Amino acid sequence: MTLSAWEETLAKTATEPAPVSDGGCLLQIYPLSITNHLIELSDLRVVVGREPSCGISISDASVSRRHALIEKHDSGFMVTDLGSTNGTSVNERPISTSLLAAGDRIQFGNYIFKFLSSNHIELQYHEAVYSMMTRDGLTGALNKRSFIDILSRDFQRAVHRKSPLSLILLDIDFFKSVNDTHGHLAGDEVLREVGRRISSVTACHDVFARYGGEEFAILMSETAIDNAYEIAQRCRLAIAERPFETSVGPLPVTISAGISEVQLLASIESSDQLIQAADLKLYEAKHGGRNRVCK
């Protein structure tokens, strides 16, 4: 299924009622999936693992044969790791046992689920599906489709008002070697932490998105290129200042960035050209030695 076909199916799903549950549900938010995306926790005890006999079977090498146990107690649902190879996390924190609350993100290997409680489950379901349509399930940043929509709108406004609009494209240096050397689970941890660190040094009104596999974008209205350069440098330093703590140990990570601005070049007549101009500067940063910003 192509991404656009998946998005159309998900949009249709968002308008349909969610199944009613007396307990709780797990909604798979990463990797994106339509088939069996909502799992009812109807049993008092359910094992999550790679074995086909598990109550929730995940056919993926990052998930152990018997990875975790979800049990219903008087106080609610508890998740317990069963000594899995890659561990179980709740809201990005490794756990041995944890009581689940509505909205918690549970990770088994490479797979991330959102826990929906029995109270107002339909509302939680539709909110979660809407988030899946607009945000990247791994990093929480806007997804590319939502970003392109905002960019197109803000570009037209900037042209009409003759106001500055800057775009930063950021790419993780040597990210392929992280996946090849340490595995995709470590790669996902790096992506998530990059998203967290960039979010911590950008303003809430800036538009931050995961633009591609290891590429991110920041769109800043009413911001000239010199100010955007300072923000990009702040992001670069936030990434490089200390190693990333991952399941395979600390990993040094750097990023490269390229910047373009609407009013800077007369040749920029569309949002696509704004992206192309930033991409050229990103290419310049990569080939200039990486871990740098070019404008």
DRENGU-267602 format. One record per residue: x, y, z of N, C-alpha, C in turn. Coordinates in Angstrom, 1 decimal. Layout:
N
> n.u, n.v, n.w, ca.u, ca.v, ca.w, c.u, c.v, c.w
> X, Y, Z, X, Y, Z, X, Y, Z
...
//
This chain:
295
> n.u, n.v, n.w, ca.u, ca.v, ca.w, c.u, c.v, c.w
> 0.8, -1.2, 0.0, 0.0, 0.0, 0.0, 0.9, 1.2, 0.0
> 0.6, 2.2, -0.9, 1.4, 3.4, -1.0, 1.1, 4.3, 0.2
> 1.9, 5.3, 0.5, 1.6, 6.2, 1.6, 0.3, 6.9, 1.4
> 0.1, 7.4, 0.1, -1.2, 8.1, -0.1, -2.4, 7.3, 0.1
> -2.3, 6.0, -0.4, -3.4, 5.1, -0.2, -3.6, 4.8, 1.3
> -2.5, 4.7, 2.1, -2.6, 4.5, 3.5, -3.2, 5.7, 4.2
> -2.9, 6.9, 3.8, -3.4, 8.1, 4.4, -4.9, 8.2, 4.1
> -5.3, 7.8, 2.9, -6.8, 7.8, 2.5, -7.5, 6.8, 3.4
> -7.0, 5.6, 3.6, -7.6, 4.6, 4.5, -7.7, 5.1, 5.9
> -6.6, 5.7, 6.4, -6.6, 6.2, 7.7, -7.6, 7.3, 7.9
> -7.7, 8.2, 6.9, -8.7, 9.3, 7.0, -10.1, 8.7, 7.1
> -10.4, 7.7, 6.4, -11.7, 7.0, 6.4, -11.9, 6.4, 7.8
> -10.8, 5.8, 8.3, -10.9, 5.2, 9.7, -11.2, 6.2, 10.7
> -10.7, 7.4, 10.6, -10.9, 8.5, 11.6, -12.4, 8.9, 11.7
> -13.2, 8.6, 10.6, -14.6, 9.0, 10.7, -15.5, 7.9, 11.1
> -14.9, 6.7, 11.3, -15.7, 5.5, 11.7, -15.6, 5.3, 13.2
> -16.6, 4.8, 13.8, -16.6, 4.5, 15.3, -15.6, 3.5, 15.7
> -14.9, 3.7, 16.8, -14.0, 2.7, 17.3, -14.7, 1.6, 18.0
> -14.1, 0.4, 17.9, -14.7, -0.7, 18.7, -14.9, -0.4, 20.2
> -15.9, -0.9, 20.8, -16.1, -0.6, 22.2, -15.4, -1.7, 23.0
> -14.7, -1.3, 24.0, -14.0, -2.2, 24.9, -14.3, -2.0, 26.3
> -14.4, -3.2, 27.1, -14.7, -3.1, 28.5, -13.4, -2.8, 29.3
> -12.3, -2.9, 28.6, -11.0, -2.8, 29.4, -10.1, -1.7, 28.8
> -9.3, -2.1, 27.8, -8.4, -1.1, 27.2, -8.0, -1.7, 25.8
> -7.3, -0.8, 25.1, -6.9, -1.2, 23.7, -5.5, -0.7, 23.5
> -4.8, -1.4, 22.5, -3.5, -0.9, 22.0, -3.7, -0.4, 20.6
> -3.2, 0.8, 20.3, -3.3, 1.3, 18.9, -1.8, 1.3, 18.4
> -1.5, 0.6, 17.3, -0.2, 0.6, 16.8, 0.0, 2.0, 16.0
> 1.1, 2.7, 16.5, 1.3, 4.0, 15.9, 2.7, 4.0, 15.1
> 3.5, 3.0, 15.4, 4.8, 2.9, 14.6, 5.3, 1.5, 14.7
> 5.6, 0.9, 13.5, 5.5, 1.5, 12.2, 4.0, 1.6, 11.8
> 3.7, 2.5, 10.9, 2.3, 2.7, 10.5, 1.7, 1.4, 9.9
> 0.5, 1.1, 10.3, -0.2, -0.1, 9.9, -1.7, 0.2, 9.9
> -2.4, -0.4, 8.9, -3.8, -0.4, 8.9, -4.4, -1.7, 9.4
> -3.8, -2.8, 9.0, -4.3, -4.1, 9.4, -4.1, -4.4, 10.9
> -5.1, -4.7, 11.6, -5.0, -5.0, 13.0, -4.4, -3.9, 13.8
> -4.7, -2.6, 13.4, -4.1, -1.5, 14.1, -4.6, -1.2, 15.5
> -5.8, -1.7, 15.8, -6.4, -1.5, 17.1, -6.6, -2.9, 17.7
> -6.0, -3.1, 18.9, -6.0, -4.4, 19.5, -6.7, -4.3, 20.9
> -7.8, -5.0, 21.0, -8.6, -5.0, 22.3, -7.9, -5.9, 23.3
> -7.8, -5.4, 24.5, -7.2, -6.2, 25.6, -8.4, -6.8, 26.4
> -9.0, -7.8, 25.8, -10.2, -8.4, 26.4, -9.8, -9.5, 27.4
> -8.6, -10.0, 27.3, -8.2, -11.1, 28.3, -7.5, -10.4, 29.5
> -7.6, -11.1, 30.6, -6.9, -10.6, 31.9, -5.4, -10.7, 31.8
> -4.9, -11.6, 31.0, -3.5, -11.8, 30.8, -3.2, -12.0, 29.3
> -2.3, -11.2, 28.7, -1.9, -11.4, 27.3, -0.4, -11.2, 27.2
> 0.2, -12.2, 26.5, 1.6, -12.1, 26.3, 1.9, -11.5, 24.9
> 2.8, -10.6, 24.9, 3.3, -9.9, 23.6, 4.6, -10.5, 23.2
> 4.7, -11.0, 22.0, 6.0, -11.6, 21.6, 6.0, -12.0, 20.1
> 7.1, -12.5, 19.7, 7.2, -12.9, 18.3, 6.6, -14.3, 18.0
> 6.4, -15.1, 19.0, 5.8, -16.4, 18.8, 4.4, -16.3, 18.3
> 4.0, -17.1, 17.3, 2.6, -17.0, 16.8, 1.6, -17.4, 17.9
> 2.0, -18.1, 18.9, 1.0, -18.5, 20.0, 0.8, -17.3, 21.0
> 1.5, -16.2, 20.9, 1.3, -15.1, 21.8, 0.0, -14.4, 21.5
> -0.6, -13.9, 22.6, -1.9, -13.2, 22.4, -1.8, -12.0, 21.5
> -0.7, -11.3, 21.5, -0.3, -10.3, 20.6, 1.0, -10.7, 19.9
> 0.9, -11.1, 18.7, 2.1, -11.7, 18.0, 2.6, -10.6, 17.0
> 3.9, -10.3, 17.2, 4.6, -9.3, 16.4, 5.7, -10.0, 15.7
> 5.6, -10.2, 14.4, 6.6, -10.9, 13.6, 7.7, -10.0, 13.2
> 8.6, -9.7, 14.1, 9.7, -8.8, 13.9, 10.9, -9.3, 14.7
> 12.1, -9.3, 14.2, 13.3, -9.8, 14.9, 13.6, -8.9, 16.1
> 13.2, -7.7, 16.2, 13.5, -6.8, 17.3, 12.7, -7.2, 18.5
> 11.6, -8.0, 18.3, 10.7, -8.4, 19.4, 11.1, -9.9, 19.8
> 11.3, -10.1, 21.1, 11.6, -11.4, 21.6, 10.5, -12.4, 21.5
> 10.8, -13.7, 21.6, 9.7, -14.7, 21.4, 8.6, -14.5, 22.4
> 8.9, -14.3, 23.6, 7.9, -13.9, 24.7, 8.5, -12.6, 25.3
> 8.0, -11.5, 24.8, 8.7, -10.2, 25.1, 8.1, -9.6, 26.4
> 6.8, -9.5, 26.5, 6.2, -8.8, 27.7, 4.8, -9.4, 28.0
> 4.4, -9.1, 29.2, 3.1, -9.5, 29.7, 2.2, -8.3, 30.0
> 1.0, -8.3, 29.6, 0.0, -7.2, 29.9, -1.1, -7.9, 30.8
> -1.3, -7.4, 32.0, -2.3, -8.0, 32.9, -3.2, -6.9, 33.4
> -4.5, -7.4, 33.6, -5.4, -6.4, 34.2, -5.5, -6.7, 35.7
> -5.3, -5.6, 36.5, -5.4, -5.7, 37.9, -6.6, -4.7, 38.4
> -6.9, -4.7, 39.7, -7.9, -3.8, 40.2, -7.6, -2.4, 39.9
> -6.3, -2.0, 39.9, -5.8, -0.7, 39.7, -5.7, -0.3, 38.2
> -5.8, -1.3, 37.3, -5.7, -1.1, 35.9, -4.8, -2.1, 35.2
> -4.4, -1.8, 34.0, -3.5, -2.7, 33.2, -2.0, -2.4, 33.6
> -1.3, -3.5, 33.8, 0.1, -3.5, 34.1, 0.9, -4.1, 32.9
> 2.0, -3.6, 32.5, 2.9, -4.2, 31.5, 4.2, -4.6, 32.2
> 4.6, -5.8, 32.0, 5.8, -6.3, 32.6, 6.7, -6.9, 31.5
> 8.0, -6.5, 31.5, 8.9, -7.1, 30.6, 9.3, -8.5, 31.0
> 9.4, -9.4, 30.1, 9.7, -10.8, 30.4, 11.2, -11.1, 30.1
> 12.1, -10.2, 30.4, 13.5, -10.5, 30.1, 13.8, -10.4, 28.7
> 13.1, -9.6, 27.9, 13.3, -9.5, 26.5, 14.7, -8.9, 26.1
> 15.2, -9.2, 24.9, 16.5, -8.8, 24.5, 16.6, -7.3, 24.4
> 15.6, -6.7, 23.8, 15.7, -5.2, 23.6, 14.9, -4.4, 24.6
> 14.2, -5.1, 25.5, 13.5, -4.3, 26.6, 12.2, -3.8, 26.2
> 11.5, -3.3, 27.2, 10.2, -2.7, 27.0, 10.2, -1.3, 27.6
> 9.7, -0.3, 26.9, 9.7, 1.0, 27.4, 8.3, 1.6, 27.4
> 8.0, 2.5, 28.4, 6.8, 3.2, 28.5, 7.1, 4.7, 28.5
> 6.6, 5.4, 27.5, 6.9, 6.8, 27.3, 8.4, 7.1, 27.3
> 9.1, 6.2, 26.5, 10.5, 6.3, 26.2, 11.4, 6.0, 27.4
> 10.8, 5.4, 28.5, 11.6, 5.0, 29.7, 11.6, 3.5, 29.8
> 12.8, 2.8, 29.9, 12.8, 1.4, 30.1, 12.1, 1.0, 31.4
> 11.4, -0.1, 31.3, 10.6, -0.5, 32.6, 10.8, -2.0, 32.8
> 10.6, -2.4, 34.0, 10.5, -3.8, 34.3, 9.0, -4.1, 34.5
> 8.3, -3.2, 35.2, 6.9, -3.3, 35.4, 6.3, -1.9, 35.5
> 5.2, -1.6, 34.8, 4.6, -0.3, 34.9, 3.1, -0.3, 34.8
> 2.4, 0.5, 35.6, 1.0, 0.6, 35.5, 0.7, 1.6, 34.3
> -0.2, 1.2, 33.4, -0.5, 2.0, 32.2, -1.6, 3.1, 32.5
> -1.3, 4.2, 31.9, -2.3, 5.3, 31.9, -2.7, 5.6, 30.5
> -3.9, 6.2, 30.3, -4.4, 6.5, 29.0, -3.4, 7.4, 28.3
> -3.1, 7.0, 27.0, -2.2, 7.8, 26.2, -0.8, 7.4, 26.3
> -0.4, 6.5, 27.2, 1.0, 6.0, 27.3, 1.4, 5.4, 26.0
> 2.7, 5.6, 25.7, 3.3, 5.0, 24.5, 4.2, 3.8, 25.0
> 3.8, 2.6, 24.5, 4.5, 1.4, 24.9, 5.3, 0.9, 23.7
> 6.6, 0.6, 24.0, 7.5, 0.1, 22.9, 8.0, -1.3, 23.2
> 7.8, -2.2, 22.2, 8.3, -3.5, 22.2, 9.2, -3.6, 21.0
> 10.5, -3.7, 21.2, 11.4, -3.7, 20.1, 11.3, -2.4, 19.3
> 11.0, -2.6, 18.0, 10.9, -1.4, 17.1, 9.4, -0.9, 17.0
> 8.5, -1.6, 17.7, 7.1, -1.3, 17.6, 6.6, -0.5, 18.7
> 5.8, 0.6, 18.4, 5.3, 1.5, 19.4, 3.7, 1.5, 19.3
> 3.1, 1.3, 20.5, 1.7, 1.3, 20.6, 1.2, 2.4, 21.6
> 0.0, 2.9, 21.4, -0.6, 3.9, 22.3, -1.6, 3.1, 23.1
> -1.6, 3.3, 24.4, -2.6, 2.6, 25.3, -3.8, 3.5, 25.4
> -5.0, 2.9, 25.1, -6.3, 3.6, 25.3, -7.0, 2.9, 26.4
> -7.5, 3.7, 27.4, -8.2, 3.2, 28.5, -9.7, 3.1, 28.2
> -10.4, 2.4, 29.1, -11.8, 2.2, 28.9, -12.7, 3.4, 29.0
> -12.2, 4.4, 29.7, -12.9, 5.7, 29.9, -12.7, 6.6, 28.6
> -13.8, 6.9, 28.0, -13.8, 7.8, 26.8, -12.9, 7.2, 25.7
> -13.0, 5.9, 25.5, -12.0, 5.2, 24.5, -12.2, 5.7, 23.1
> -13.5, 6.0, 22.8, -13.7, 6.4, 21.4, -13.1, 7.8, 21.1
> -13.2, 8.7, 22.1, -12.5, 10.0, 21.9, -11.0, 9.8, 21.8
> -10.4, 9.0, 22.7, -9.0, 8.8, 22.6, -8.6, 8.2, 21.3
> -9.4, 7.3, 20.8, -9.1, 6.6, 19.5, -9.1, 7.7, 18.4
> -10.1, 8.5, 18.3, -10.1, 9.5, 17.2, -9.0, 10.5, 17.3
> -8.7, 10.9, 18.6, -7.6, 11.8, 18.8, -6.3, 11.2, 18.3
> -6.1, 9.9, 18.6, -4.9, 9.2, 18.3, -4.8, 9.0, 16.8
> -5.9, 8.7, 16.1, -5.8, 8.5, 14.7, -5.5, 9.8, 14.0
> -6.1, 10.9, 14.5, -5.8, 12.3, 13.9, -4.3, 12.6, 14.1
> -3.7, 12.2, 15.2, -2.3, 12.5, 15.4, -1.5, 11.6, 14.4
> -1.9, 10.4, 14.2, -1.2, 9.5, 13.2, -1.3, 10.1, 11.8
> -2.3, 10.9, 11.5, -2.5, 11.5, 10.2, -1.6, 12.7, 10.0
> -1.2, 13.3, 11.1, -0.5, 14.6, 11.0, 1.0, 14.5, 11.6
> 1.3, 13.5, 12.4, 2.6, 13.5, 13.1, 3.3, 12.2, 12.9
> 4.6, 12.3, 12.9, 5.4, 11.1, 12.8, 5.3, 10.3, 14.1
> 5.0, 9.0, 14.0, 4.8, 8.2, 15.2, 6.0, 8.0, 16.1
> 7.2, 8.1, 15.5, 8.5, 7.8, 16.3, 8.9, 9.1, 17.0
> 9.0, 10.2, 16.3, 9.6, 11.4, 16.9, 8.6, 12.4, 17.5
> 7.3, 12.3, 17.0, 6.3, 13.2, 17.5, 6.3, 14.5, 16.7
> 7.3, 14.7, 15.8, 7.3, 15.8, 14.9, 6.2, 15.7, 13.8
> 5.8, 16.9, 13.2, 4.9, 16.8, 12.1, 5.4, 15.9, 11.0
> 4.5, 15.2, 10.3, 4.9, 14.4, 9.2, 5.1, 15.3, 7.9
> 5.7, 14.7, 6.9, 6.0, 15.5, 5.7, 4.8, 16.0, 5.0
> 3.7, 15.3, 5.0, 2.5, 15.8, 4.3, 1.9, 17.0, 5.0
> 1.8, 17.0, 6.3, 1.3, 18.1, 7.1, 2.3, 19.3, 6.9
> 3.6, 19.0, 6.9, 4.5, 20.1, 6.7, 4.4, 20.8, 5.4
> 4.3, 20.0, 4.3, 4.2, 20.6, 3.0, 2.9, 21.5, 2.9
> 1.8, 21.1, 3.5, 0.6, 21.9, 3.5, 0.8, 23.2, 4.2
> 1.5, 23.2, 5.3, 1.8, 24.4, 6.1, 2.8, 25.3, 5.3
> 3.8, 24.7, 4.7, 4.8, 25.4, 3.9, 4.1, 26.2, 2.8
> 3.2, 25.5, 2.0, 2.5, 26.1, 0.9, 1.7, 27.3, 1.3
> 1.0, 27.2, 2.4, 0.2, 28.3, 2.9, 1.1, 29.4, 3.4
> 2.1, 29.2, 4.2, 3.0, 30.2, 4.7, 3.8, 30.9, 3.6
> 4.2, 30.1, 2.6, 4.9, 30.7, 1.5, 4.1, 31.8, 0.8
> 2.8, 31.4, 0.5, 2.0, 32.4, -0.2, 1.7, 33.6, 0.7
> 1.6, 33.5, 2.0, 1.4, 34.6, 2.9, 2.7, 35.5, 2.9
> 3.8, 34.9, 2.9, 5.1, 35.6, 3.0, 5.3, 36.4, 1.7
> 5.0, 35.8, 0.5, 5.1, 36.5, -0.8, 4.1, 37.7, -0.8
> 2.9, 37.4, -0.4, 1.9, 38.5, -0.4, 2.2, 39.7, 0.5
> 2.8, 39.4, 1.6, 3.1, 40.4, 2.6, 4.5, 41.0, 2.4
> 5.3, 40.3, 1.6, 6.7, 40.6, 1.4, 7.5, 40.5, 2.8
> 7.1, 39.5, 3.5, 7.7, 39.2, 4.8, 8.7, 38.1, 4.8
> 9.7, 38.0, 5.7, 10.7, 36.9, 5.6, 10.0, 35.6, 6.0
> 10.5, 34.5, 5.4, 10.1, 33.2, 5.8, 11.4, 32.3, 5.5
> 11.9, 31.7, 6.5, 13.1, 30.9, 6.4, 12.8, 29.4, 6.6
> 13.6, 28.6, 5.9, 13.5, 27.1, 5.9, 14.8, 26.5, 6.2
> 14.9, 25.7, 7.3, 16.1, 24.9, 7.6, 15.8, 23.5, 7.3
> 16.7, 22.8, 6.5, 16.7, 21.4, 6.3, 17.9, 20.8, 7.1
> 17.7, 19.8, 8.0, 18.7, 19.2, 8.8, 18.8, 17.7, 8.5
> 20.0, 17.2, 8.4, 20.2, 15.8, 8.1, 21.2, 15.2, 9.1
> 20.9, 14.0, 9.6, 21.9, 13.4, 10.5, 23.1, 12.8, 9.7
> 24.2, 13.2, 10.2, 25.5, 12.8, 9.5, 25.7, 11.3, 9.7
> 26.0, 10.6, 8.6, 26.4, 9.2, 8.7, 25.4, 8.3, 9.4
> 24.1, 8.6, 9.2, 23.1, 7.9, 9.9, 23.0, 6.4, 9.4
> 23.2, 6.2, 8.2, 23.2, 4.8, 7.6, 24.2, 3.9, 8.4
> 25.3, 4.4, 8.8, 26.3, 3.6, 9.5, 25.8, 3.2, 10.9
> 24.9, 4.1, 11.5, 24.3, 3.7, 12.8, 23.4, 2.5, 12.6
> 22.5, 2.5, 11.6, 21.7, 1.4, 11.4, 22.5, 0.2, 11.0
> 23.4, 0.3, 10.1, 24.2, -0.8, 9.6, 25.1, -1.4, 10.8
> 25.6, -0.6, 11.6, 26.5, -1.1, 12.7, 25.8, -1.5, 13.9
> 24.7, -0.8, 14.3, 24.1, -1.0, 15.6, 22.7, -1.5, 15.5
> 22.1, -1.5, 14.3, 20.7, -2.0, 14.2, 19.7, -0.8, 14.1
> 18.5, -1.2, 13.6, 17.5, -0.2, 13.5, 16.9, 0.3, 14.8
> 17.0, -0.5, 15.9, 16.5, -0.1, 17.2, 17.3, 1.1, 17.7
> 18.6, 1.0, 17.5, 19.5, 2.1, 17.9, 19.3, 3.3, 17.0
> 19.0, 3.1, 15.7, 18.7, 4.1, 14.8, 17.5, 4.9, 15.2
> 16.4, 4.1, 15.6, 15.2, 4.8, 16.1, 15.4, 5.6, 17.3
> 16.3, 5.1, 18.2, 16.6, 5.9, 19.4, 17.3, 7.2, 19.1
> 18.2, 7.2, 18.1, 18.9, 8.4, 17.6, 17.9, 9.4, 17.0
> 17.0, 8.9, 16.2, 16.0, 9.7, 15.6, 15.1, 10.4, 16.6
> 14.7, 9.6, 17.6, 13.8, 10.2, 18.6, 14.5, 11.3, 19.4
> 15.8, 11.0, 19.8, 16.5, 12.0, 20.6, 16.9, 13.2, 19.8
> 17.2, 13.1, 18.5, 17.4, 14.2, 17.6, 16.1, 15.1, 17.6
> 15.0, 14.5, 17.5, 13.7, 15.2, 17.5, 13.5, 15.9, 18.8
> 13.8, 15.2, 19.9, 13.6, 15.8, 21.3, 14.6, 17.0, 21.5
> 15.8, 16.9, 21.1, 16.8, 18.0, 21.3, 16.5, 19.2, 20.4
> 16.1, 18.9, 19.2, 15.8, 20.1, 18.3, 14.5, 20.8, 18.9
> 13.5, 20.0, 19.3, 12.3, 20.6, 19.9, 12.6, 21.5, 21.1
> 13.7, 21.1, 21.8, 14.0, 21.8, 23.1, 14.6, 23.2, 22.9
> 15.2, 23.4, 21.6, 15.9, 24.7, 21.4, 15.2, 25.5, 20.3
> 14.0, 25.1, 19.9, 13.2, 25.9, 18.9, 12.0, 26.4, 19.6
> 11.4, 27.5, 19.0, 10.2, 28.1, 19.6, 9.0, 27.3, 19.3
> 8.0, 27.5, 20.1, 6.8, 26.7, 20.0, 6.0, 27.1, 18.7
> 6.2, 28.3, 18.2, 5.5, 28.7, 17.0, 6.3, 28.3, 15.7
> 7.5, 27.8, 15.8, 8.2, 27.3, 14.7, 7.6, 25.9, 14.3
> 7.6, 25.7, 13.0, 7.0, 24.4, 12.5, 8.1, 23.4, 12.3
> 8.1, 22.4, 13.1, 9.2, 21.3, 13.1, 8.6, 20.0, 12.6
> 9.3, 19.4, 11.6, 8.8, 18.2, 11.0, 9.9, 17.2, 10.7
> 9.5, 16.0, 10.6, 10.4, 14.9, 10.1, 10.1, 14.9, 8.6
> 11.1, 15.3, 7.8, 10.9, 15.5, 6.4, 11.2, 14.2, 5.6
> 12.1, 13.4, 6.1, 12.4, 12.2, 5.4, 13.0, 11.2, 6.4
> 13.7, 10.2, 6.0, 14.2, 9.1, 6.9, 15.0, 9.7, 8.0
> 16.1, 10.4, 7.7, 16.9, 11.0, 8.8, 17.0, 12.5, 8.6
> 16.0, 13.1, 7.9, 16.0, 14.5, 7.5, 14.9, 15.2, 8.2
> 15.1, 16.4, 8.8, 14.1, 17.1, 9.5, 14.1, 18.5, 8.9
> 13.0, 19.2, 9.2, 12.8, 20.6, 8.6, 12.2, 21.5, 9.7
> 12.6, 22.8, 9.6, 12.1, 23.8, 10.5, 11.7, 25.0, 9.6
> 10.4, 25.4, 9.8, 9.9, 26.5, 9.0, 9.6, 27.6, 10.0
> 10.2, 28.8, 9.7, 10.1, 30.0, 10.6, 9.5, 31.2, 9.9
> 8.3, 31.5, 10.2, 7.7, 32.7, 9.7, 8.3, 34.0, 10.3
> 8.3, 35.1, 9.6, 8.8, 36.4, 10.1, 10.2, 36.2, 10.6
> 11.0, 35.4, 10.0, 12.4, 35.2, 10.4, 13.3, 35.3, 9.2
> 14.2, 36.2, 9.3, 15.2, 36.4, 8.2, 16.3, 35.3, 8.4
> 17.1, 35.2, 7.3, 18.1, 34.1, 7.2, 19.2, 34.2, 8.3
> 19.6, 35.4, 8.7, 20.6, 35.5, 9.7, 20.1, 34.9, 11.1
> 18.8, 35.2, 11.4, 18.3, 34.7, 12.6, 18.1, 33.2, 12.5
> 17.7, 32.7, 11.3, 17.5, 31.3, 11.1, 18.8, 30.6, 11.2
> 19.9, 31.2, 10.8, 21.2, 30.6, 10.9, 21.6, 30.4, 12.4
> 21.3, 31.4, 13.2, 21.5, 31.2, 14.7, 20.8, 30.1, 15.3
> 19.5, 29.9, 14.8, 18.7, 28.8, 15.3, 19.2, 27.5, 14.9
> 19.7, 27.4, 13.6, 20.3, 26.2, 13.1, 21.5, 25.8, 13.8
> 22.3, 26.8, 14.1, 23.6, 26.6, 14.9, 23.2, 26.1, 16.3
> 22.2, 26.6, 16.9, 21.7, 26.2, 18.2, 21.3, 24.7, 18.2
> 20.6, 24.3, 17.1, 20.2, 22.9, 16.9, 21.5, 22.0, 16.8
> 22.4, 22.5, 15.9, 23.6, 21.7, 15.7, 24.4, 21.4, 17.0
> 24.5, 22.5, 17.8, 25.3, 22.4, 19.0, 24.5, 21.5, 20.0
> 23.2, 21.6, 20.0, 22.4, 20.7, 21.0, 22.6, 19.2, 20.6
> 22.8, 18.9, 19.4, 23.0, 17.5, 19.0, 24.4, 17.1, 19.3
> 25.4, 17.9, 19.0, 26.8, 17.5, 19.1, 27.4, 17.6, 20.5
> 26.7, 18.4, 21.4, 27.3, 18.7, 22.7, 27.6, 17.5, 23.6
> 26.8, 16.4, 23.5, 27.0, 15.2, 24.3, 26.5, 14.0, 23.5
> 27.1, 12.8, 23.7, 26.7, 11.6, 23.0, 25.3, 11.2, 23.4
> 24.6, 10.5, 22.5, 23.3, 10.0, 22.7, 23.3, 8.7, 23.5
> 22.6, 8.6, 24.6, 22.5, 7.4, 25.3, 21.5, 6.5, 24.6
> 22.0, 5.3, 24.2, 21.2, 4.3, 23.5, 21.3, 2.9, 24.1
> 20.6, 2.0, 23.6, 20.6, 0.6, 24.1, 21.9, -0.1, 23.8
> 22.7, 0.5, 22.9, 24.0, -0.1, 22.6, 25.2, 0.7, 23.2
> 24.8, 1.7, 24.0, 25.8, 2.6, 24.6, 25.8, 4.0, 24.0
> 26.6, 4.9, 24.5, 26.7, 6.2, 24.0, 27.1, 6.3, 22.6
> 26.5, 7.1, 21.8, 26.8, 7.3, 20.4, 27.0, 8.8, 20.1
> 28.2, 9.1, 19.5, 28.3, 10.5, 19.1, 27.5, 10.8, 17.8
> 26.7, 11.9, 17.8, 25.8, 12.2, 16.6, 26.0, 13.7, 16.3
> 26.1, 13.9, 15.0, 26.1, 15.3, 14.5, 25.1, 15.5, 13.4
> 24.8, 16.7, 13.1, 23.9, 17.0, 12.0, 24.5, 18.1, 11.1
> 24.1, 18.2, 9.8, 24.4, 19.2, 8.9, 23.1, 19.9, 8.5
> 23.2, 21.2, 8.2, 22.0, 22.0, 7.9, 22.2, 22.9, 6.8
> 21.1, 23.1, 6.0, 21.1, 24.2, 4.9, 19.9, 25.1, 5.1
> 20.0, 26.3, 4.8, 19.0, 27.3, 5.0, 18.7, 28.1, 3.7
> 17.4, 28.4, 3.5, 17.0, 29.3, 2.5, 15.9, 30.3, 3.0
> 15.7, 31.4, 2.3, 14.8, 32.4, 2.8, 14.0, 33.0, 1.6
> 12.8, 33.2, 1.7, 11.9, 33.6, 0.6, 12.4, 34.9, 0.0
> 12.6, 35.9, 0.8, 12.9, 37.2, 0.2, 14.4, 37.4, -0.2
> 15.2, 36.4, 0.0, 16.6, 36.5, -0.2, 17.0, 36.4, -1.7
> 16.3, 35.4, -2.4, 16.6, 35.2, -3.8, 15.4, 35.4, -4.6
> 15.6, 36.2, -5.7, 14.5, 36.5, -6.6, 14.1, 35.3, -7.4
> 15.0, 34.3, -7.4, 14.6, 33.0, -8.2, 13.7, 32.1, -7.4
> 13.4, 32.4, -6.2, 12.5, 31.6, -5.4, 11.1, 32.1, -5.6
> 10.3, 31.3, -6.4, 9.0, 31.7, -6.8, 7.9, 30.7, -6.3
> 8.4, 29.7, -5.7, 7.4, 28.6, -5.2, 8.0, 28.0, -3.9
> 7.1, 27.3, -3.2, 7.6, 26.6, -2.0, 8.6, 25.5, -2.4
> 8.4, 24.9, -3.5, 9.3, 23.8, -4.0, 10.7, 24.4, -4.2
> 10.7, 25.6, -4.8, 12.0, 26.2, -5.0, 12.7, 26.6, -3.7
> 11.9, 26.9, -2.7, 12.5, 27.2, -1.4, 13.1, 26.0, -0.8
> 12.5, 24.8, -1.0, 13.0, 23.6, -0.5, 14.3, 23.2, -1.3
> 14.3, 23.4, -2.6, 15.4, 23.1, -3.4, 16.6, 24.0, -3.0
> 16.4, 25.3, -2.7, 17.5, 26.2, -2.3, 18.1, 25.7, -1.0
> 17.2, 25.3, 0.0, 17.7, 24.8, 1.3, 18.5, 23.5, 1.1
> 18.0, 22.7, 0.2, 18.6, 21.4, -0.1, 20.0, 21.6, -0.7
> 20.2, 22.5, -1.5, 21.5, 22.8, -2.1, 22.5, 23.3, -1.0
> 22.0, 24.1, -0.1, 22.9, 24.5, 1.0, 23.2, 23.3, 2.0
> 22.2, 22.4, 2.1, 22.5, 21.2, 2.9, 23.6, 20.4, 2.3
> 23.5, 20.2, 0.9, 24.5, 19.5, 0.2, 25.9, 20.1, 0.4
> 25.9, 21.5, 0.4, 27.1, 22.2, 0.6, 27.7, 21.9, 2.0
> 26.8, 21.9, 3.0, 27.3, 21.6, 4.3, 27.8, 20.1, 4.4
> 27.2, 19.2, 3.8, 27.6, 17.8, 3.8, 29.0, 17.7, 3.2
> 29.2, 18.3, 2.0, 30.4, 18.1, 1.3, 31.5, 19.1, 1.8
> 31.1, 20.0, 2.7, 32.1, 20.8, 3.3, 32.7, 20.3, 4.6
> 32.3, 19.1, 4.9, 32.9, 18.5, 6.1, 31.9, 18.0, 7.2
> 30.6, 18.3, 7.0, 29.5, 17.9, 7.9, 29.6, 18.6, 9.2
> 28.6, 18.4, 10.1, 28.5, 19.1, 11.4, 28.7, 20.6, 11.2
> 28.0, 21.1, 10.3, 28.1, 22.5, 10.0, 26.7, 23.0, 9.4
> 26.6, 24.4, 9.3, 25.4, 25.0, 8.8, 25.8, 25.9, 7.6
> 25.1, 25.8, 6.5, 25.4, 26.7, 5.4, 24.1, 27.5, 5.0
> 24.3, 28.8, 4.7, 23.2, 29.6, 4.3, 23.5, 30.4, 3.0
//
